[in-house]
């Protein structure tokens, strides 16, 4: 569970959970903030490339 819905919280959890054993990352956003989506996609496409899907709840 995340402490808040800021992009930094998602990035922190993704960074701590990323490993060669991770096949897919799914993130569920509770708001429509483009900056949060962009930050998540940047990390998962560039910094630690893992297939991902981001959902808006």
PQR file of N, CA, C, O and H, with PARSE charges and radii, in Angstrom:
ATOM      1  N   UNK A   1       0.852  -1.180   0.000 -0.4000 1.5000
ATOM      2  CA  UNK A   1       0.000   0.000   0.000 -0.0000 2.0000
ATOM      3  C   UNK A   1       0.892   1.236   0.000  0.5500 1.7000
ATOM      4  O   UNK A   1       1.907   1.288   0.694 -0.5500 1.4000
ATOM      5  N   UNK A   2       0.497   2.217  -0.784 -0.4000 1.5000
ATOM      6  CA  UNK A   2       1.261   3.461  -0.889 -0.0000 2.0000
ATOM      7  C   UNK A   2       0.806   4.468   0.158  0.5500 1.7000
ATOM      8  O   UNK A   2      -0.375   4.508   0.505 -0.5500 1.4000
ATOM      9  H   UNK A   2      -0.328   2.174  -1.348  0.4000 1.0000
ATOM     10  N   UNK A   3       1.721   5.276   0.661 -0.4000 1.5000
ATOM     11  CA  UNK A   3       1.346   6.279   1.657 -0.0000 2.0000
ATOM     12  C   UNK A   3       0.530   7.421   1.057  0.5500 1.7000
ATOM     13  O   UNK A   3      -0.222   8.086   1.770 -0.5500 1.4000
ATOM     14  H   UNK A   3       2.680   5.244   0.379  0.4000 1.0000
ATOM     15  N   UNK A   4       0.676   7.658  -0.266 -0.4000 1.5000
ATOM     16  CA  UNK A   4      -0.067   8.715  -0.956 -0.0000 2.0000
ATOM     17  C   UNK A   4      -0.078   8.391  -2.441  0.5500 1.7000
ATOM     18  O   UNK A   4       0.466   7.370  -2.861 -0.5500 1.4000
ATOM     19  H   UNK A   4       1.287   7.118  -0.845  0.4000 1.0000
ATOM     20  N   UNK A   5      -0.694   9.258  -3.236 -0.4000 1.5000
ATOM     21  CA  UNK A   5      -0.779   8.983  -4.674 -0.0000 2.0000
ATOM     22  C   UNK A   5       0.159   9.864  -5.494  0.5500 1.7000
ATOM     23  O   UNK A   5      -0.090  10.116  -6.673 -0.5500 1.4000
ATOM     24  H   UNK A   5      -1.136  10.088  -2.895  0.4000 1.0000
ATOM     25  N   UNK A   6       1.227  10.326  -4.873 -0.4000 1.5000
ATOM     26  CA  UNK A   6       2.210  11.139  -5.589 -0.0000 2.0000
ATOM     27  C   UNK A   6       3.126  10.236  -6.412  0.5500 1.7000
ATOM     28  O   UNK A   6       3.331   9.068  -6.080 -0.5500 1.4000
ATOM     29  H   UNK A   6       1.430  10.121  -3.915  0.4000 1.0000
ATOM     30  N   UNK A   7       3.663  10.789  -7.475 -0.4000 1.5000
ATOM     31  CA  UNK A   7       4.511   9.992  -8.365 -0.0000 2.0000
ATOM     32  C   UNK A   7       5.728   9.439  -7.632  0.5500 1.7000
ATOM     33  O   UNK A   7       6.185   8.339  -7.942 -0.5500 1.4000
ATOM     34  H   UNK A   7       3.497  11.737  -7.745  0.4000 1.0000
ATOM     35  N   UNK A   8       6.259  10.185  -6.668 -0.4000 1.5000
ATOM     36  CA  UNK A   8       7.430   9.725  -5.920 -0.0000 2.0000
ATOM     37  C   UNK A   8       7.147   8.429  -5.171  0.5500 1.7000
ATOM     38  O   UNK A   8       8.028   7.577  -5.050 -0.5500 1.4000
ATOM     39  H   UNK A   8       5.888  11.078  -6.416  0.4000 1.0000
ATOM     40  N   UNK A   9       5.934   8.276  -4.671 -0.4000 1.5000
ATOM     41  CA  UNK A   9       5.571   7.055  -3.949 -0.0000 2.0000
ATOM     42  C   UNK A   9       5.574   5.856  -4.897  0.5500 1.7000
ATOM     43  O   UNK A   9       6.085   4.791  -4.551 -0.5500 1.4000
ATOM     44  H   UNK A   9       5.219   8.968  -4.769  0.4000 1.0000
ATOM     45  N   UNK A  10       5.006   6.028  -6.084 -0.4000 1.5000
ATOM     46  CA  UNK A  10       5.013   4.949  -7.070 -0.0000 2.0000
ATOM     47  C   UNK A  10       6.439   4.595  -7.475  0.5500 1.7000
ATOM     48  O   UNK A  10       6.800   3.419  -7.532 -0.5500 1.4000
ATOM     49  H   UNK A  10       4.591   6.894  -6.364  0.4000 1.0000
ATOM     50  N   UNK A  11       7.247   5.614  -7.755 -0.4000 1.5000
ATOM     51  CA  UNK A  11       8.622   5.398  -8.206 -0.0000 2.0000
ATOM     52  C   UNK A  11       9.430   4.662  -7.132  0.5500 1.7000
ATOM     53  O   UNK A  11      10.219   3.771  -7.446 -0.5500 1.4000
ATOM     54  H   UNK A  11       6.954   6.569  -7.708  0.4000 1.0000
ATOM     55  N   UNK A  12       9.231   5.034  -5.881 -0.4000 1.5000
ATOM     56  CA  UNK A  12       9.939   4.383  -4.772 -0.0000 2.0000
ATOM     57  C   UNK A  12       9.583   2.893  -4.702  0.5500 1.7000
ATOM     58  O   UNK A  12      10.472   2.047  -4.601 -0.5500 1.4000
ATOM     59  H   UNK A  12       8.590   5.757  -5.626  0.4000 1.0000
ATOM     60  N   UNK A  13       8.311   2.579  -4.755 -0.4000 1.5000
ATOM     61  CA  UNK A  13       7.877   1.180  -4.680 -0.0000 2.0000
ATOM     62  C   UNK A  13       8.367   0.390  -5.892  0.5500 1.7000
ATOM     63  O   UNK A  13       8.819  -0.747  -5.756 -0.5500 1.4000
ATOM     64  H   UNK A  13       7.589   3.266  -4.837  0.4000 1.0000
ATOM     65  N   UNK A  14       8.276   0.997  -7.076 -0.4000 1.5000
ATOM     66  CA  UNK A  14       8.758   0.311  -8.282 -0.0000 2.0000
ATOM     67  C   UNK A  14      10.252   0.030  -8.165  0.5500 1.7000
ATOM     68  O   UNK A  14      10.705  -1.070  -8.483 -0.5500 1.4000
ATOM     69  H   UNK A  14       7.909   1.921  -7.186  0.4000 1.0000
ATOM     70  N   UNK A  15      11.013   1.011  -7.714 -0.4000 1.5000
ATOM     71  CA  UNK A  15      12.454   0.828  -7.562 -0.0000 2.0000
ATOM     72  C   UNK A  15      12.802  -0.262  -6.573  0.5500 1.7000
ATOM     73  O   UNK A  15      13.748  -1.020  -6.788 -0.5500 1.4000
ATOM     74  H   UNK A  15      10.645   1.905  -7.456  0.4000 1.0000
ATOM     75  N   UNK A  16      12.046  -0.350  -5.489 -0.4000 1.5000
ATOM     76  CA  UNK A  16      12.300  -1.379  -4.475 -0.0000 2.0000
ATOM     77  C   UNK A  16      11.860  -2.772  -4.928  0.5500 1.7000
ATOM     78  O   UNK A  16      12.386  -3.776  -4.448 -0.5500 1.4000
ATOM     79  H   UNK A  16      11.277   0.266  -5.314  0.4000 1.0000
ATOM     80  N   UNK A  17      10.908  -2.832  -5.841 -0.4000 1.5000
ATOM     81  CA  UNK A  17      10.349  -4.118  -6.260 -0.0000 2.0000
ATOM     82  C   UNK A  17      10.944  -4.649  -7.555  0.5500 1.7000
ATOM     83  O   UNK A  17      10.788  -5.830  -7.867 -0.5500 1.4000
ATOM     84  H   UNK A  17      10.482  -2.016  -6.231  0.4000 1.0000
ATOM     85  N   UNK A  18      11.614  -3.804  -8.305 -0.4000 1.5000
ATOM     86  CA  UNK A  18      12.143  -4.221  -9.609 -0.0000 2.0000
ATOM     87  C   UNK A  18      13.238  -5.263  -9.429  0.5500 1.7000
ATOM     88  O   UNK A  18      14.165  -5.090  -8.638 -0.5500 1.4000
ATOM     89  H   UNK A  18      11.740  -2.845  -8.052  0.4000 1.0000
ATOM     90  N   UNK A  19      13.108  -6.332 -10.172 -0.4000 1.5000
ATOM     91  CA  UNK A  19      14.115  -7.390 -10.175 -0.0000 2.0000
ATOM     92  C   UNK A  19      13.961  -8.169 -11.476  0.5500 1.7000
ATOM     93  O   UNK A  19      12.956  -8.024 -12.171 -0.5500 1.4000
ATOM     94  H   UNK A  19      12.355  -6.472 -10.814  0.4000 1.0000
ATOM     95  N   UNK A  20      14.941  -8.987 -11.804 -0.4000 1.5000
ATOM     96  CA  UNK A  20      14.817  -9.791 -13.028 -0.0000 2.0000
ATOM     97  C   UNK A  20      13.626 -10.752 -13.010  0.5500 1.7000
ATOM     98  O   UNK A  20      13.195 -11.224 -14.062 -0.5500 1.4000
ATOM     99  H   UNK A  20      15.757  -9.105 -11.239  0.4000 1.0000
ATOM    100  N   UNK A  21      13.100 -11.038 -11.836 -0.4000 1.5000
ATOM    101  CA  UNK A  21      11.964 -11.955 -11.720 -0.0000 2.0000
ATOM    102  C   UNK A  21      10.627 -11.283 -12.006  0.5500 1.7000
ATOM    103  O   UNK A  21       9.619 -11.973 -12.159 -0.5500 1.4000
ATOM    104  H   UNK A  21      13.450 -10.654 -10.982  0.4000 1.0000
ATOM    105  N   UNK A  22      10.591  -9.957 -12.082 -0.4000 1.5000
ATOM    106  CA  UNK A  22       9.340  -9.233 -12.333 -0.0000 2.0000
ATOM    107  C   UNK A  22       9.053  -9.251 -13.831  0.5500 1.7000
ATOM    108  O   UNK A  22       9.877  -8.812 -14.633 -0.5500 1.4000
ATOM    109  H   UNK A  22      11.410  -9.396 -11.958  0.4000 1.0000
ATOM    110  N   UNK A  23       7.871  -9.766 -14.206 -0.4000 1.5000
ATOM    111  CA  UNK A  23       7.491  -9.862 -15.614 -0.0000 2.0000
ATOM    112  C   UNK A  23       6.614  -8.704 -16.070  0.5500 1.7000
ATOM    113  O   UNK A  23       6.639  -8.336 -17.244 -0.5500 1.4000
ATOM    114  H   UNK A  23       7.202 -10.123 -13.555  0.4000 1.0000
ATOM    115  N   UNK A  24       5.843  -8.128 -15.161 -0.4000 1.5000
ATOM    116  CA  UNK A  24       4.898  -7.082 -15.517 -0.0000 2.0000
ATOM    117  C   UNK A  24       4.594  -6.242 -14.285  0.5500 1.7000
ATOM    118  O   UNK A  24       4.459  -6.771 -13.182 -0.5500 1.4000
ATOM    119  H   UNK A  24       5.823  -8.427 -14.207  0.4000 1.0000
ATOM    120  N   UNK A  25       4.488  -4.941 -14.477 -0.4000 1.5000
ATOM    121  CA  UNK A  25       4.100  -4.040 -13.392 -0.0000 2.0000
ATOM    122  C   UNK A  25       2.766  -3.410 -13.766  0.5500 1.7000
ATOM    123  O   UNK A  25       2.619  -2.861 -14.858 -0.5500 1.4000
ATOM    124  H   UNK A  25       4.597  -4.511 -15.374  0.4000 1.0000
ATOM    125  N   UNK A  26       1.795  -3.489 -12.864 -0.4000 1.5000
ATOM    126  CA  UNK A  26       0.498  -2.843 -13.046 -0.0000 2.0000
ATOM    127  C   UNK A  26       0.345  -1.785 -11.968  0.5500 1.7000
ATOM    128  O   UNK A  26       0.509  -2.063 -10.780 -0.5500 1.4000
ATOM    129  H   UNK A  26       1.915  -3.936 -11.977  0.4000 1.0000
ATOM    130  N   UNK A  27       0.030  -0.567 -12.395 -0.4000 1.5000
ATOM    131  CA  UNK A  27      -0.198   0.531 -11.456 -0.0000 2.0000
ATOM    132  C   UNK A  27      -1.625   1.016 -11.619  0.5500 1.7000
ATOM    133  O   UNK A  27      -2.119   1.148 -12.739 -0.5500 1.4000
ATOM    134  H   UNK A  27      -0.102  -0.341 -13.360  0.4000 1.0000
ATOM    135  N   UNK A  28      -2.285   1.281 -10.506 -0.4000 1.5000
ATOM    136  CA  UNK A  28      -3.643   1.807 -10.526 -0.0000 2.0000
ATOM    137  C   UNK A  28      -3.600   3.216  -9.966  0.5500 1.7000
ATOM    138  O   UNK A  28      -3.295   3.418  -8.791 -0.5500 1.4000
ATOM    139  H   UNK A  28      -1.883   1.174  -9.597  0.4000 1.0000
ATOM    140  N   UNK A  29      -3.907   4.191 -10.815 -0.4000 1.5000
ATOM    141  CA  UNK A  29      -3.912   5.595 -10.404 -0.0000 2.0000
ATOM    142  C   UNK A  29      -5.321   5.995  -9.994  0.5500 1.7000
ATOM    143  O   UNK A  29      -6.300   5.604 -10.629 -0.5500 1.4000
ATOM    144  H   UNK A  29      -4.155   4.027 -11.769  0.4000 1.0000
ATOM    145  N   UNK A  30      -5.412   6.773  -8.934 -0.4000 1.5000
ATOM    146  CA  UNK A  30      -6.719   7.231  -8.459 -0.0000 2.0000
ATOM    147  C   UNK A  30      -7.031   8.645  -8.920  0.5500 1.7000
ATOM    148  O   UNK A  30      -8.041   9.229  -8.526 -0.5500 1.4000
ATOM    149  H   UNK A  30      -4.617   7.090  -8.418  0.4000 1.0000
ATOM    150  N   UNK A  31      -6.157   9.190  -9.759 -0.4000 1.5000
ATOM    151  CA  UNK A  31      -6.404  10.525 -10.302 -0.0000 2.0000
ATOM    152  C   UNK A  31      -5.914  10.554 -11.742  0.5500 1.7000
ATOM    153  O   UNK A  31      -5.276   9.611 -12.210 -0.5500 1.4000
ATOM    154  H   UNK A  31      -5.337   8.716 -10.080  0.4000 1.0000
ATOM    155  N   UNK A  32      -6.210  11.619 -12.425 -0.4000 1.5000
ATOM    156  CA  UNK A  32      -5.877  11.731 -13.840 -0.0000 2.0000
ATOM    157  C   UNK A  32      -4.700  12.679 -14.051  0.5500 1.7000
ATOM    158  O   UNK A  32      -4.728  13.505 -14.963 -0.5500 1.4000
ATOM    159  H   UNK A  32      -6.729  12.385 -12.045  0.4000 1.0000
ATOM    160  N   UNK A  33      -3.667  12.568 -13.220 -0.4000 1.5000
ATOM    161  CA  UNK A  33      -2.515  13.473 -13.314 -0.0000 2.0000
ATOM    162  C   UNK A  33      -1.503  12.929 -14.303  0.5500 1.7000
ATOM    163  O   UNK A  33      -0.951  11.845 -14.118 -0.5500 1.4000
ATOM    164  H   UNK A  33      -3.644  11.897 -12.479  0.4000 1.0000
ATOM    165  N   UNK A  34      -1.270  13.691 -15.348 -0.4000 1.5000
ATOM    166  CA  UNK A  34      -0.342  13.281 -16.397 -0.0000 2.0000
ATOM    167  C   UNK A  34       1.087  13.186 -15.881  0.5500 1.7000
ATOM    168  O   UNK A  34       1.843  12.327 -16.336 -0.5500 1.4000
ATOM    169  H   UNK A  34      -1.719  14.572 -15.498  0.4000 1.0000
ATOM    170  N   UNK A  35       1.477  14.044 -14.947 -0.4000 1.5000
ATOM    171  CA  UNK A  35       2.849  14.004 -14.438 -0.0000 2.0000
ATOM    172  C   UNK A  35       3.146  12.685 -13.730  0.5500 1.7000
ATOM    173  O   UNK A  35       4.256  12.161 -13.832 -0.5500 1.4000
ATOM    174  H   UNK A  35       0.863  14.741 -14.577  0.4000 1.0000
ATOM    175  N   UNK A  36       2.175  12.155 -13.024 -0.4000 1.5000
ATOM    176  CA  UNK A  36       2.366  10.876 -12.335 -0.0000 2.0000
ATOM    177  C   UNK A  36       2.482   9.746 -13.360  0.5500 1.7000
ATOM    178  O   UNK A  36       3.370   8.901 -13.258 -0.5500 1.4000
ATOM    179  H   UNK A  36       1.273  12.581 -12.941  0.4000 1.0000
ATOM    180  N   UNK A  37       1.601   9.734 -14.330 -0.4000 1.5000
ATOM    181  CA  UNK A  37       1.658   8.729 -15.393 -0.0000 2.0000
ATOM    182  C   UNK A  37       2.993   8.793 -16.120  0.5500 1.7000
ATOM    183  O   UNK A  37       3.630   7.763 -16.342 -0.5500 1.4000
ATOM    184  H   UNK A  37       0.879  10.421 -14.413  0.4000 1.0000
ATOM    185  N   UNK A  38       3.418   9.991 -16.490 -0.4000 1.5000
ATOM    186  CA  UNK A  38       4.679  10.162 -17.221 -0.0000 2.0000
ATOM    187  C   UNK A  38       5.881   9.689 -16.407  0.5500 1.7000
ATOM    188  O   UNK A  38       6.802   9.082 -16.956 -0.5500 1.4000
ATOM    189  H   UNK A  38       2.901  10.827 -16.310  0.4000 1.0000
ATOM    190  N   UNK A  39       5.878   9.963 -15.102 -0.4000 1.5000
ATOM    191  CA  UNK A  39       6.989   9.538 -14.244 -0.0000 2.0000
ATOM    192  C   UNK A  39       7.057   8.014 -14.154  0.5500 1.7000
ATOM    193  O   UNK A  39       8.140   7.433 -14.218 -0.5500 1.4000
ATOM    194  H   UNK A  39       5.130  10.456 -14.657  0.4000 1.0000
ATOM    195  N   UNK A  40       5.916   7.378 -14.008 -0.4000 1.5000
ATOM    196  CA  UNK A  40       5.873   5.913 -13.936 -0.0000 2.0000
ATOM    197  C   UNK A  40       6.358   5.310 -15.246  0.5500 1.7000
ATOM    198  O   UNK A  40       7.179   4.393 -15.244 -0.5500 1.4000
ATOM    199  H   UNK A  40       5.036   7.850 -13.956  0.4000 1.0000
ATOM    200  N   UNK A  41       5.858   5.818 -16.355 -0.4000 1.5000
ATOM    201  CA  UNK A  41       6.256   5.292 -17.662 -0.0000 2.0000
ATOM    202  C   UNK A  41       7.741   5.517 -17.937  0.5500 1.7000
ATOM    203  O   UNK A  41       8.394   4.658 -18.529 -0.5500 1.4000
ATOM    204  H   UNK A  41       5.191   6.563 -16.357  0.4000 1.0000
ATOM    205  N   UNK A  42       8.280   6.653 -17.517 -0.4000 1.5000
ATOM    206  CA  UNK A  42       9.707   6.929 -17.714 -0.0000 2.0000
ATOM    207  C   UNK A  42      10.554   5.882 -16.990  0.5500 1.7000
ATOM    208  O   UNK A  42      11.492   5.327 -17.561 -0.5500 1.4000
ATOM    209  H   UNK A  42       7.750   7.351 -17.036  0.4000 1.0000
ATOM    210  N   UNK A  43      10.216   5.623 -15.744 -0.4000 1.5000
ATOM    211  CA  UNK A  43      10.982   4.644 -14.970 -0.0000 2.0000
ATOM    212  C   UNK A  43      10.864   3.255 -15.591  0.5500 1.7000
ATOM    213  O   UNK A  43      11.858   2.539 -15.714 -0.5500 1.4000
ATOM    214  H   UNK A  43       9.454   6.074 -15.280  0.4000 1.0000
ATOM    215  N   UNK A  44       9.654   2.878 -15.979 -0.4000 1.5000
ATOM    216  CA  UNK A  44       9.441   1.522 -16.476 -0.0000 2.0000
ATOM    217  C   UNK A  44       9.855   1.332 -17.934  0.5500 1.7000
ATOM    218  O   UNK A  44       9.959   0.196 -18.396 -0.5500 1.4000
ATOM    219  H   UNK A  44       8.847   3.459 -15.879  0.4000 1.0000
ATOM    220  N   UNK A  45      10.089   2.404 -18.655 -0.4000 1.5000
ATOM    221  CA  UNK A  45      10.563   2.284 -20.044 -0.0000 2.0000
ATOM    222  C   UNK A  45      12.059   2.525 -20.159  0.5500 1.7000
ATOM    223  O   UNK A  45      12.717   1.919 -21.004 -0.5500 1.4000
ATOM    224  H   UNK A  45      10.005   3.327 -18.280  0.4000 1.0000
ATOM    225  N   UNK A  46      12.607   3.401 -19.323 -0.4000 1.5000
ATOM    226  CA  UNK A  46      14.000   3.816 -19.484 -0.0000 2.0000
ATOM    227  C   UNK A  46      14.887   3.318 -18.345  0.5500 1.7000
ATOM    228  O   UNK A  46      15.890   2.647 -18.588 -0.5500 1.4000
ATOM    229  H   UNK A  46      12.072   3.893 -18.636  0.4000 1.0000
ATOM    230  N   UNK A  47      14.527   3.640 -17.112 -0.4000 1.5000
ATOM    231  CA  UNK A  47      15.398   3.349 -15.971 -0.0000 2.0000
ATOM    232  C   UNK A  47      15.477   1.856 -15.652  0.5500 1.7000
ATOM    233  O   UNK A  47      16.571   1.313 -15.498 -0.5500 1.4000
ATOM    234  H   UNK A  47      13.712   4.186 -16.915  0.4000 1.0000
ATOM    235  N   UNK A  48      14.347   1.202 -15.554 -0.4000 1.5000
ATOM    236  CA  UNK A  48      14.335  -0.250 -15.344 -0.0000 2.0000
ATOM    237  C   UNK A  48      13.252  -0.815 -16.260  0.5500 1.7000
ATOM    238  O   UNK A  48      12.102  -0.958 -15.847 -0.5500 1.4000
ATOM    239  H   UNK A  48      13.458   1.643 -15.679  0.4000 1.0000
ATOM    240  N   UNK A  49      13.614  -1.135 -17.497 -0.4000 1.5000
ATOM    241  CA  UNK A  49      12.613  -1.540 -18.489 -0.0000 2.0000
ATOM    242  C   UNK A  49      11.881  -2.830 -18.122  0.5500 1.7000
ATOM    243  O   UNK A  49      12.431  -3.930 -18.177 -0.5500 1.4000
ATOM    244  H   UNK A  49      14.549  -1.019 -17.833  0.4000 1.0000
ATOM    245  N   UNK A  50      10.630  -2.645 -17.748 -0.4000 1.5000
ATOM    246  CA  UNK A  50       9.744  -3.756 -17.408 -0.0000 2.0000
ATOM    247  C   UNK A  50       8.417  -3.470 -18.106  0.5500 1.7000
ATOM    248  O   UNK A  50       7.934  -2.339 -18.036 -0.5500 1.4000
ATOM    249  H   UNK A  50      10.183  -1.751 -17.703  0.4000 1.0000
ATOM    250  N   UNK A  51       7.812  -4.441 -18.772 -0.4000 1.5000
ATOM    251  CA  UNK A  51       6.489  -4.213 -19.349 -0.0000 2.0000
ATOM    252  C   UNK A  51       5.524  -3.742 -18.264  0.5500 1.7000
ATOM    253  O   UNK A  51       5.574  -4.199 -17.122 -0.5500 1.4000
ATOM    254  H   UNK A  51       8.204  -5.360 -18.829  0.4000 1.0000
ATOM    255  N   UNK A  52       4.644  -2.815 -18.649 -0.4000 1.5000
ATOM    256  CA  UNK A  52       3.764  -2.238 -17.633 -0.0000 2.0000
ATOM    257  C   UNK A  52       2.413  -1.877 -18.219  0.5500 1.7000
ATOM    258  O   UNK A  52       2.244  -1.737 -19.430 -0.5500 1.4000
ATOM    259  H   UNK A  52       4.603  -2.443 -19.576  0.4000 1.0000
ATOM    260  N   UNK A  53       1.460  -1.734 -17.314 -0.4000 1.5000
ATOM    261  CA  UNK A  53       0.137  -1.230 -17.654 -0.0000 2.0000
ATOM    262  C   UNK A  53      -0.289  -0.315 -16.521  0.5500 1.7000
ATOM    263  O   UNK A  53      -0.195  -0.673 -15.347 -0.5500 1.4000
ATOM    264  H   UNK A  53       1.597  -1.848 -16.330  0.4000 1.0000
ATOM    265  N   UNK A  54      -0.761   0.873 -16.886 -0.4000 1.5000
ATOM    266  CA  UNK A  54      -1.233   1.837 -15.893 -0.0000 2.0000
ATOM    267  C   UNK A  54      -2.731   1.994 -16.089  0.5500 1.7000
ATOM    268  O   UNK A  54      -3.194   2.271 -17.195 -0.5500 1.4000
ATOM    269  H   UNK A  54      -0.837   1.164 -17.839  0.4000 1.0000
ATOM    270  N   UNK A  55      -3.486   1.817 -15.009 -0.4000 1.5000
ATOM    271  CA  UNK A  55      -4.938   1.912 -15.044 -0.0000 2.0000
ATOM    272  C   UNK A  55      -5.387   3.153 -14.286  0.5500 1.7000
ATOM    273  O   UNK A  55      -4.751   3.566 -13.316 -0.5500 1.4000
ATOM    274  H   UNK A  55      -3.110   1.592 -14.111  0.4000 1.0000
ATOM    275  N   UNK A  56      -6.472   3.731 -14.731 -0.4000 1.5000
ATOM    276  CA  UNK A  56      -7.094   4.849 -14.022 -0.0000 2.0000
ATOM    277  C   UNK A  56      -8.338   4.320 -13.333  0.5500 1.7000
ATOM    278  O   UNK A  56      -9.218   3.745 -13.973 -0.5500 1.4000
ATOM    279  H   UNK A  56      -6.989   3.395 -15.519  0.4000 1.0000
ATOM    280  N   UNK A  57      -8.405   4.521 -12.010 -0.4000 1.5000
ATOM    281  CA  UNK A  57      -9.523   4.011 -11.214 -0.0000 2.0000
ATOM    282  C   UNK A  57     -10.490   5.112 -10.938  0.5500 1.7000
ATOM    283  O   UNK A  57     -11.506   4.890 -10.279 -0.5500 1.4000
ATOM    284  H   UNK A  57      -7.690   4.988 -11.490  0.4000 1.0000
TER
END
